[in-house]
């Protein structure tokens, strides 16, 4: 069922049930990660409010909160009464579900619950003075790198996953055509690349948006971030250039209603309609305008006419064993990134 059809059915059921009154003002609380703030505030929220008003006669006041994805998830678990969560990582929604606040299977929706997509890219200063072309260039002496802290930022986790996954791809390339490196040697190469780049990281902010702000202040030679963080800035003539490495990860960002909260607030109808609206053509166009990619692009059989071509060696979370596997491998107590930071802190 299409998103527009689902939205219409939800509204029809609401009116038929007589559970709410036309002319009533109702309230929905949205918790979102910081990167797509402009798409929500400028386009998506006003468009949803207009449609809801037109079809039900009700005003909807949407209180929105934006911040680092991990911090938002922890806030919801800790008592923040958000009705809808739109976060950077499926793992963050899973944590909310494990806390008993999301009780439905949020992956059963359109696009398995994902509402926006992008890739990890590199931003450099105008003219690319350090000659950055690939991940290996980020490990060169004298190159200052920025990305946020994976302990608080979902965007940072995507950044680290991109570096590690790129290392696996590069290990395959070095093995030569028709040859495949052992899992141990590929992982060792990927961990080594991650450590060499991490050694050049000068600032780790709390969120992806804060990291971009630091870069705009003139700190760093290259920033690892979402492609969609850079495209609008370049379009508005900021002095940056975009580099999409041939080895990078396909990013997908999920949305879900928080069952325990919507039922207590009696706004399940609005929350379900809002999440359905995020899959509509109008909402997807707002994401695309902000530099996101079409949500189904990575799995399309053909890319004819795609505005943004896919990198040659694009990989997904599934290619790395799934979210739970890769998050443990990188960010667990003995994970590659965790160990790298600890080693560098000890001067190793």
C-alpha positions in Angstrom: 0.0 0.0 0.0 1.4 3.4 -1.0 2.2 6.0 1.7 -0.5 8.4 0.4 -3.1 5.7 0.5 -2.1 4.7 4.0 -2.3 8.3 5.2 -5.8 8.7 3.7 -7.1 5.5 5.3 -5.7 6.5 8.7 -7.5 9.9 8.5 -10.7 8.3 7.3 -10.7 5.8 10.2 -10.1 8.7 12.6 -13.1 10.7 11.4 -15.3 7.6 11.2 -14.5 6.5 14.7 -15.6 9.8 16.2 -12.6 9.7 18.5 -11.7 13.3 17.9 -13.6 16.5 17.0 -13.1 18.8 14.1 -11.7 22.2 15.3 -9.8 20.6 18.1 -6.2 21.5 18.6 -4.0 18.5 19.3 -0.3 18.1 20.0 2.4 15.7 18.8 6.0 15.6 20.1 8.8 14.7 17.6 12.3 13.7 18.6 14.7 13.8 15.6 18.4 13.6 15.0 19.8 17.0 14.1 20.8 16.6 10.4 17.4 16.9 8.7 16.1 19.7 10.9 15.6 22.1 7.9 13.6 19.6 5.9 11.2 19.0 8.9 10.8 22.7 10.0 10.6 24.3 6.5 8.6 21.7 4.6 7.5 18.4 6.1 5.9 19.6 9.4 4.0 22.5 7.8 2.8 20.2 4.9 1.6 17.6 7.3 -0.2 20.1 9.4 -2.0 21.5 6.3 -3.1 18.0 5.1 -4.3 17.0 8.6 -6.2 20.3 8.9 -7.8 19.9 5.4 -8.9 16.3 6.0 -9.9 16.4 9.7 -10.6 20.1 10.5 -8.1 19.8 13.4 -5.1 21.9 14.1 -2.0 19.9 15.0 0.8 21.6 17.1 4.1 19.7 16.7 6.7 20.2 19.3 10.0 19.2 17.8 13.3 18.4 19.5 16.6 17.9 17.6 19.9 16.5 18.8 22.4 13.7 18.4 20.7 10.4 17.6 22.1 8.5 20.5 21.4 11.3 22.9 17.7 11.5 21.7 17.3 7.7 22.2 18.7 7.9 25.7 16.5 10.9 26.5 13.3 9.0 25.4 14.4 5.9 27.4 15.0 8.3 30.4 11.6 9.9 30.3 11.3 12.3 27.3 7.7 11.8 26.2 8.3 11.9 22.4 5.5 10.4 20.3 7.6 9.9 17.2 11.3 9.3 16.9 13.2 9.9 13.7 16.8 8.8 14.3 20.0 8.2 12.5 20.4 4.6 13.4 18.1 1.6 13.5 20.1 0.5 16.6 18.9 3.6 18.4 15.3 2.6 17.8 16.1 -0.9 18.9 17.3 0.4 22.2 14.0 2.2 22.7 12.2 -1.0 21.8 14.3 -3.0 24.3 13.2 -0.5 27.0 9.6 -1.5 26.3 8.5 1.8 24.8 8.2 0.6 21.1 6.0 -2.5 21.2 5.2 -3.0 17.5 7.6 -4.2 14.8 8.6 -0.8 13.3 10.5 -2.6 10.4 7.2 -3.8 8.8 6.4 -0.3 7.3 7.3 1.0 3.9 11.0 0.7 3.1 11.3 -1.4 6.3 10.8 1.7 8.4 13.5 3.8 6.8 12.5 7.3 5.7 15.7 8.9 4.4 19.0 7.8 2.8 22.5 9.2 2.1 26.1 8.1 1.9 29.1 9.0 4.0 31.3 11.6 2.1 34.2 13.9 2.7 34.1 17.7 2.7 37.3 19.7 2.0 38.2 23.3 1.7 37.7 25.1 -1.6 40.4 24.1 -4.1 41.2 21.0 -2.0 44.5 22.3 -0.7 45.5 19.0 0.9 44.8 17.0 -2.2 42.3 14.7 -0.5 41.0 12.0 -2.9 40.5 8.8 -0.9 40.3 7.4 2.6 44.1 6.8 2.7 44.7 10.5 2.3 43.0 11.1 5.6 45.7 9.1 7.3 48.6 11.3 5.9 50.7 13.2 8.3 49.5 16.8 8.7 45.9 16.2 7.6 43.4 17.4 10.3 40.2 15.3 10.3 36.8 16.0 11.9 34.0 13.7 12.7 31.7 13.6 15.8 31.9 11.2 18.7 30.3 7.8 18.2 29.4 7.7 21.9 26.8 10.4 21.3 26.3 10.7 17.5 24.7 8.3 15.1 26.3 10.2 12.3 29.7 9.4 13.8 28.9 5.7 13.9 28.0 5.8 10.2 31.4 7.7 9.7 33.4 5.0 11.5 31.5 2.2 9.8 32.3 3.8 6.4 36.0 3.9 7.2 36.1 0.4 8.5 34.0 -1.0 5.6 36.2 0.9 3.2 39.2 -0.8 4.7 37.6 -4.2 4.0 37.0 -3.2 0.4 40.6 -1.9 0.0 41.9 -5.1 1.4 40.1 -7.0 -1.2 41.5 -4.7 -3.9 45.0 -5.2 -2.7 44.6 -9.0 -2.8 44.2 -8.8 -6.5 41.6 -10.0 -9.0 40.2 -13.4 -8.3 41.7 -13.5 -4.8 40.1 -13.0 -1.5 41.9 -12.0 1.7 41.3 -14.0 4.8 38.7 -12.4 7.2 41.5 -11.9 9.7 43.8 -10.0 7.3 41.0 -7.9 6.0 39.8 -6.9 9.4 43.4 -6.2 10.5 43.8 -3.9 7.5 40.5 -2.1 8.2 41.3 -1.6 11.8 44.7 -0.3 10.8 43.2 2.3 8.5 40.7 3.3 11.2 43.6 3.8 13.7 45.7 5.8 11.3 42.7 8.1 10.5 41.7 8.4 14.1 45.2 9.6 15.0 44.5 12.6 12.8 41.1 13.4 14.2 41.4 16.8 16.0 37.8 17.4 17.3 34.9 15.0 18.1 31.7 17.0 18.6 28.5 15.6 20.1 26.6 15.5 16.9 27.0 15.6 13.1 25.5 19.1 12.9 28.0 20.4 15.6 30.8 18.8 13.7 29.8 20.7 10.5 29.6 23.9 12.5 33.2 23.4 13.8 34.4 22.8 10.2 32.6 26.0 9.1 34.6 27.9 11.8 37.8 26.9 9.9 38.9 23.9 12.0 40.2 20.9 10.2 41.2 20.1 6.6 38.6 17.5 5.9 35.3 16.4 7.5 33.7 13.0 7.4 30.0 13.4 7.3 26.7 12.8 5.5 26.8 13.8 1.9 23.5 15.7 2.5 25.2 17.9 5.1 27.6 19.2 2.4 25.5 19.5 -0.8 23.2 22.3 0.4 26.1 24.3 1.6 28.0 23.9 -1.6 24.8 24.9 -3.5 24.7 28.1 -1.4 28.3 28.9 -2.4 30.0 27.9 0.8 33.8 27.4 0.1 33.8 23.6 0.3 34.1 20.7 -2.1 32.5 17.3 -1.9 34.3 14.0 -2.4 32.4 10.8 -2.4 34.9 7.9 -2.0 34.4 4.9 -4.2 34.3 2.8 -1.0 31.5 4.1 1.3 28.4 3.0 3.1 24.8 3.4 2.2 23.0 5.3 5.1 19.4 4.7 6.0 17.5 6.6 8.7 14.5 5.1 10.5 11.3 6.5 12.0 8.8 4.9 14.4 6.0 5.9 16.8 6.7 5.4 20.5 3.7 3.1 21.4 3.7 3.7 25.2 3.7 7.5 24.7 1.1 7.8 21.9 -1.3 5.7 23.8 -0.9 7.7 26.9 -1.2 10.9 25.0 -4.1 9.6 22.8 -2.4 10.6 19.6 -1.8 7.3 17.9 -3.8 8.4 14.9 -1.7 11.5 14.3 1.6 9.7 15.0 0.8 6.9 12.6 -0.3 9.4 9.9 2.8 11.5 10.4 5.2 8.5 10.0 3.2 7.4 6.9 3.5 11.0 5.5 7.3 10.8 5.7 7.1 8.2 2.9 5.0 10.5 0.7 6.3 12.1 -2.4 6.1 15.5 -0.8 8.2 14.5 2.2 10.7 12.6 0.1 11.0 15.6 -2.2 11.9 17.7 0.9 14.6 15.3 1.9 16.0 15.2 -1.7 16.0 19.0 -1.7 18.2 18.9 1.4 20.7 16.6 -0.3 19.4 13.2 0.7 19.2 10.4 -1.9 16.0 8.5 -3.0 15.3 6.0 -0.2 15.3 3.0 -2.6 18.3 3.9 -4.7 20.8 1.4 -3.3 18.6 -1.5 -4.1 17.4 -0.3 -7.5 18.2 -2.5 -10.5 19.1 0.4 -12.6 20.3 3.9 -11.9 19.4 5.5 -15.2 18.5 9.1 -14.6 19.7 9.1 -11.0 20.8 12.7 -10.1 23.6 11.3 -7.8 25.4 8.2 -9.2 26.2 5.4 -6.8 29.9 4.9 -5.8 31.4 1.8 -7.5 32.1 0.0 -4.2 29.1 1.0 -2.2 28.3 -1.3 0.7 25.4 -1.6 3.2 25.1 -2.5 6.9 23.8 -5.9 5.7 27.0 -6.5 3.8 28.9 -6.1 7.1 26.8 -8.6 8.9 23.9 -6.4 10.2 23.7 -3.6 12.7 24.1 -5.7 15.8 27.2 -7.4 14.5 29.0 -4.3 13.2 28.1 -2.2 16.2 29.6 -4.8 18.6 32.6 -5.3 16.3 33.4 -1.5 16.3 31.8 0.1 19.3 31.6 -2.7 21.9 33.9 -2.8 24.9 36.5 -4.6 22.8 35.4 -3.1 19.5 37.9 -1.9 16.9 37.1 1.8 17.4 36.9 1.5 21.2 40.3 -0.2 21.3 41.8 2.3 18.8 40.8 5.3 21.0 42.1 3.6 24.1 45.4 2.8 22.4 45.9 6.3 21.2 45.1 7.7 24.6 47.9 5.5 26.0 50.2 6.7 23.3 50.3 3.4 21.4 
